[in-house]
């Protein structure tokens, strides 16, 4: 069977390098010696080529993110003050078996730090066992919910997403449902690759398309299994033991329904690509990559250890060989945030679902032994990375090794409970300052 390409779009970050390419040099949490525009970096500026060696050479690490402004603001959900109506919708998406209450601390802190320009909305369409019905079903419900919010608030102009764990996959599906390219809206021919190559610092995100009719700004995930949970240490509580991973495979659909099959990459017929692979591309199911590429900034926060639900590799969209020992010291002002890496887009013709992948999937489904499942996972992981790395990402590593309860890392990262998981308050502060940085750059770009 011939190799079938699943992807037709190329998108990326816009990064301007000032001075030497110092991977660790920086002068503050949000501003460093590197001049960085999170408007996503076009290949015309940096002349990227494919391959892991170039990816590693061109990934620019920064130890900090910028100076934290001291002003505090207060706003209430659904309450407008008449003078400053919110124009930026921030959608919070919880994870598996969860509810909007997971965001109680984060929502209050983000309101305090971001002010009245933001309408912060915690999604409630996929609570508790509704997260078992499949990533596609949950994504469609989330998309419908977001549209209802947008219809009821006519002052909105921009949109961002902040999602935890499985919620990040729901959000990735939802933005593809909500995505409209500028060419589609204007009736012009669509040539997404050309539009991405034309990226520049002053280019408005809406030229790359809109989400729910709004300008997409930030897409942020916290401990999300972007590559699924197959393979050693991708689902850490199985300890990489092949027997346990083999046992988990048939139990996943029973315990967590269709979502479990999709996370283990075993959904669908042997000759059909798993959903997560399709979501790393533009395909007949949706323009998943184009929708992500429309956002000015894409950030993944990943626990480097102690997260027993989601492994470091899958949450940071990295290969095993790309994982390096992280610093143990936190960034100034952001406790437990230990490193930030800017990864520019890498040219690729993937992902593909080859005849080899079809045979591997069929073998893994029919005889789920350690060898079959491992071979299938290796193929799928590489193809998903090849697709997703066509976009630029900012990758933030988080380490709770020094926290009082480090084993709560999966819930610490978004402060699920203010008293039990408060080790993650520095992560939320970092998220807030990242959002505020993009808000500031929006006004600067608009004035140019």
Secondary structure, DSSP 8 states (H G I E B T S, - for coil): ---EE--------EE---SS--SS--SSSS--SS-EEEEE--HHHH----SHHHHHHH-EEES------------BTTB--SSS---EEEEEE--TT--GGGGHHHHHHHHHHH-TTEEEEE--TT-GGGGGS-HHHHHHHHHHHHHHHHHH-TT--EEEEEEETHHHHHHHHHHHHHEE-HHHHHT----HHHHHHT--TT--GGGG-EETTBEEEEEEEES--TT-S-STTTSGGGTT-HHHHHHHHHHHHHHHHHHHHHHTT--S-TTS--HHHHTTSEETTEEHHHHHHTSSEEEEEEESSS-SSS-HHHHHT--GGG-----SS-BTTBTTEEEEEEE--------EE-HHHHHHHHHHHHS--HHHHHHHHHHHHHHHHHHHTTS-EEEEEE--TTSTTGGGHHHHTTTSSTTTSGGGHHHHHHHHHHHHHHHHHHHHHHH-
